[in-house]
Amino acid sequence: MKSTAKIIITEQAIPFQKNGSWSQRLEYFLKSDHNLIDYFICGETNQSLATTTTFYREKQVQSKWRLKLFPNTRYQHYTNRLEQLVNQHSHAIVCVVDNVKLMLAVSECVEQKKLKNKVTLLFYCCGHSYLLDDNLQKKFLKHCDEFIFLTKKAYTFNKERYDEFIPEVTVLNNPIEKNIYKSISVAEKEALLQQHQFTGKKVFLWLSHDRPKKGLSIVLNAWKDSEKLQNEGVLLVVGAKRKEAIKGVQFIGQVANNEVAKYYQLAHVFLFPTLWKEGFGLSLAQAICSGCYSIAADNGGVSDFFTHKDGVLLTAPNVVSHWVASMETALEQVNSGWENKETGNQILDYPEWSQQFAAIFTKWERRFQNE
């Protein structure tokens, strides 16, 4: 049988020391029973991962003058290692993760070393679009056999944006740790509300990093415009360091990752006012799986997994009056006992995602073996 190498390449080191949703997915996958990756090429780290995959941790070229003249040589050690591994096998299935410059370097290596007949090249996009100009887009995808999108919306956006879009496409939604982000009983919620002194209040939650594109100012202005919300609810703002004095608003600041799930379970209504082309919307997916009535901006790939049973999807998220109306409606809904009994069924968990990610490599390996 012809030998096939399955290879993943990332700029960042794995394990990744900072928070990163795609790195967490890959780390889970590499430790799971679904893992079929032979080699992983990435940045340097002293940390290790309990996996059957062989790791190669490479340095980046740092010389400024060299990078100015030859920008793709930043990843020369990565591509040298890739060439070595490809030449040890009949064929290689290579997946580059979420880095345009790294993909360009790998593509250039494939072309210059005349490896195209030995390499199937995949790209895993972890955002909505890189918004490249047409010429760079063609160069970026010149040797790309398959492009993995997070959402159908992202695929449609990119297909319509560019003059040509040639690679085969797979849409693979992000997963959620459903054993952590899950709904709780009415009794458990009442006990949690009492513990935090919110008995008799409906809790609204905004949870994110405080950047303009995350829409916190829109939500705060909507809250200021509604006496009903101020009197009957409380708005928890998690992740922002603001110190504004607004009736009914509590700024929690940053919290540890292991405390995040508690706030979703404490909340009745989750607010997701994203004002940019959101790649997926993990916090929204986590809130939905936690049983929150959700109000979300229809931006980027959000509509791929948001259903009418989850709450309200706003097509004009920059209009504050729409948020006021939707938040007041949400208050009425939860006061009336709103519940989504199918909450989160449409969202993948980690084992499901791992199985589908592995199937992409298996598909290409089967095709090669059948040649």
Order of alpha helices (4+ residues) and beta strands (2+ residues): beta-alpha-beta-beta-alpha-alpha-beta-alpha-beta-alpha-beta-alpha-beta-beta-alpha-beta-alpha-alpha-beta-beta-alpha-beta-alpha-beta-beta-alpha-beta-alpha
